[in-house]
Amino acid sequence: MHLFFTAILCLCLLDLGLCFGLPSPPGLDKGFNLLGTTSILPQGRIVKTAKESWKFIWQRMMAELAPQSKTGSYERPSYVSNGAIGSSQFPDEGGRYQLYVGNPCPWCHRAKLAIALKKFEKENISVTTLLDDPVKASRGGWIFSKSDKDPLGSYDLRELYEKVSPGYRGRCTAPLLVDLKSKKIISNESSDIVRMLNNANLGKSDVESIDLYPLELRSEIDATNEWVYTLLNNGVYRCGFSTQQNAYDKASADVKRGLERTNEVLAIQDFLCGDSFTEADLRLLPTILRFDGAYSPLFRAGGVNRRIRDYPNLLSWLQRCWKIEGVPQSIDLEDAVSSYYRQLFPLNPGGLLPTGITIEEIGLI
């Protein structure tokens, strides 16, 4: 903390004119011109103070954004998931349930994919798309747009949580599945939402839609989900949200191992659990679609400049998935990727947006 206050003192001295240097040419911003002045403080002290102060502030912001263990590892929060469509409390019927999702979020993308692949329409289940705007949000980062308002009349997701779960304490996250009739939360855990959407009809008469969790593959899907989540789904976030080197090194090694393992599995079959697209593929897809644009360059997941095209079998799998009806319509990739740079300001404090990666550059078309 003493370094932080030293930095404040230094800036105050600069403001009072106690540090002098040559005037800068017109139109040239040289900051405080510390490196070009005769300062009352030695350069080494200034540099060390700036680095340590910035790191302290950054670590505090990161802990707010992403809860940290004592070793600097990201610890994903737990979620509310105590209901299920098809139970006596939440019967399987159409037009009763509302799903809240945000385009940038990979966990929301899972639920959107389930809706698309099951070919549910608005009369089966309604979907509201949230906007990511942590400046306008009262807590968390999601607000409702004027063009896609909350049917329960909320301004942002925090207000909705208060309505459907009075006294709620915790992070106001999406996806969120709500029963409009009872005005209660069913779940905000993406994996459970995907599973219950797969099992539900929601008033849909066509029961020949895809089964994402077939009985004969359930044990294999469960096992695959476990390592995909640890190494890749959560692994990329453990990279991006690490605040100590050892934590990052372990997470990055996990991501690299996950990519290699996935590439090996897909060398002998079209999808993760055989010849057909299942829940395991659905859970991996949002991560891989965002990898080249956000997780590799911004999160440094798996090391420097790692790309999906470096794994030919994984790239072929991604191309197969992209051709499935409903998948391309489930995401605005440019918006999803740019959100990471716009909203995760501790990772991108300057707010500069890199030249966006296109679906052509990823190799999807």
Beta strands, then each sheet from edge to edge (+ up, - down):
strand 1: 20-21
strand 2: 37-38
strand 3: 97-102
strand 4: 126-132
strand 5: 142-143
strand 6: 176-179
strand 7: 184-187
sheet 1: 1+ 2-
sheet 2: 5+ 4- 3- 6+ 7-
end
